[in-house]
Amino acid sequence: MKRPPLNRRLAEFGTTIFAEMSALAASTGSVNLGQGFPDTDGPEAVAEAAVRAIRDGRGNQYPPGPGIPELRTAVADHQRERYGLAYDPDTEVLVTAGATEAIAAALLGLVEPGDEVIALEPYYDSYAACVAMAGGTRVPVTLRPRDGRFVLDLDELRAAVTDRTRLILLNTPHNPTGTVLTREELAAIAALAVERDLLVVTDEVYEHLVFGGAEHLPIAAFPGMRERTVTISSAGKTFSFTGWKVGWVTAAPELITAVRSAKQYLTYVSAGPFQYAIAEALRLPDTYFSELREDLRAKRDLLADGLAQAGFEVFRPQGTYFITTDIRPLGEHDGIAFCRALPGRCGVVAIPHAVFYDHRDQGAPFVRFAFCKRTEVLQDAVKRLAGL
Ligand SMILES: *Cc1c(COP(=O)(O)O)cnc(C)c1O
């Protein structure tokens, strides 16, 4: 063949680092703190609700395109009760195949070829691929460590906006750094979006996973933002059912229409019976959400303390499933080489930050560990890391 079979838009996206590292974990018998999924399932009652839906014949055939009304209403109630954001379940809520499809559909539905899309770097791996599929140009703005936290430089963000900027792709709480954007940061981003007439697509899948004093604030609630913000979340992380792939979008009707126009030709619909179960899950009492947070906070501290003792510089995250570390105190500089060697050295798998950067050198010394694992698994990992 004269022409390579993969189109140019996707040529730079080979197989993900997660596949390589998971294979390495399996072949070396390592503790896998690479990929971010819990190793225990979510609430029994929610699993039972899915079984009941299947048995009762609810959702076994194509559900409605925008999602079942019960789930759209539960999402609208969730946004109103938690954040004071009112959305009409019929015209302003769309159910998707996880947040992943919501991100893809939002970018495909809103970005014209040649448009620039600003994303916070390091960024979740699907963002770059989806911007490319939409024919857009990604413009990374780098979060940098300052006082134990990865911080957004608002002047850099402002300087990244050009006449071709279509939207800002936000993620808070932020994977992989664990940063939760503050009220001041979000207010500044919102003011910039209003001033330059930009859309904001915001990935808030970790909205319930915030620890200590940190508070998740949706940017859609800031002045002038409701009509220009596409808010994305999903059930995977909040309810520990990442395999169910139930996600959702809330936005003004014209924005929902744009996202739905792409979404209907991606999956059309998905996860029928699981939609019924998640509609129930969103109505779990507050104690469910606070216990989930407390359980994860304890796990964060267990792993963070172990990593610090093993000699890493630790950025204790305010949210998400992930701890970012700096390997330079260990005399290391290259996170990719470090992560390839780590299973052999001590039987633990982690993910190098560099794969989440356009400016790979900026991410080189950082390595990410997932702590959404059983306590005994984390204790085992800490013991192994102590042998470094
Ligand atoms: C896990 C994750 C997603 C994917 O969510 P799904 O609902 O499983 O598709 C999206 N964004 C971020 C930042 C994530 O960490």
Ligand as a Chemical Component Dictionary entry (heavy atoms), coordinates in Angstrom:
data_LIG
# 
_chem_comp.id                   LIG 
_chem_comp.type                 NON-POLYMER 
_chem_comp.pdbx_formal_charge   0 
_chem_comp.three_letter_code    LIG 
# 
loop_
_chem_comp_atom.comp_id 
_chem_comp_atom.atom_id 
_chem_comp_atom.alt_atom_id 
_chem_comp_atom.type_symbol 
_chem_comp_atom.charge 
_chem_comp_atom.model_Cartn_x 
_chem_comp_atom.model_Cartn_y 
_chem_comp_atom.model_Cartn_z 
_chem_comp_atom.pdbx_ordinal 
LIG C1 C1 C 0 -12.339 8.365  33.719 1  
LIG C2 C2 C 0 -12.389 9.681  33.057 2  
LIG C3 C3 C 0 -13.271 9.937  31.992 3  
LIG C4 C4 C 0 -14.092 8.843  31.365 4  
LIG O1 O1 O 0 -15.327 8.674  31.942 5  
LIG P1 P1 P 0 -16.284 7.499  31.429 6  
LIG O2 O2 O 0 -17.581 7.864  32.023 7  
LIG O3 O3 O 0 -15.720 6.215  31.929 8  
LIG O4 O4 O 0 -16.294 7.533  29.948 9  
LIG C5 C5 C 0 -13.332 11.219 31.472 10 
LIG N1 N1 N 0 -12.547 12.202 31.943 11 
LIG C6 C6 C 0 -11.664 11.993 32.932 12 
LIG C7 C7 C 0 -10.825 13.120 33.402 13 
LIG C8 C8 C 0 -11.538 10.726 33.514 14 
LIG O5 O5 O 0 -10.622 10.519 34.459 15 
# 
loop_
_chem_comp_bond.comp_id 
_chem_comp_bond.atom_id_1 
_chem_comp_bond.atom_id_2 
_chem_comp_bond.value_order 
_chem_comp_bond.pdbx_ordinal 
LIG C1 C2 SING 1  
LIG C2 C3 SING 2  
LIG C2 C8 DOUB 3  
LIG C3 C4 SING 4  
LIG C3 C5 DOUB 5  
LIG C4 O1 SING 6  
LIG O1 P1 SING 7  
LIG P1 O2 DOUB 8  
LIG P1 O3 SING 9  
LIG P1 O4 SING 10 
LIG C5 N1 SING 11 
LIG N1 C6 DOUB 12 
LIG C6 C7 SING 13 
LIG C6 C8 SING 14 
LIG C8 O5 SING 15 
# 
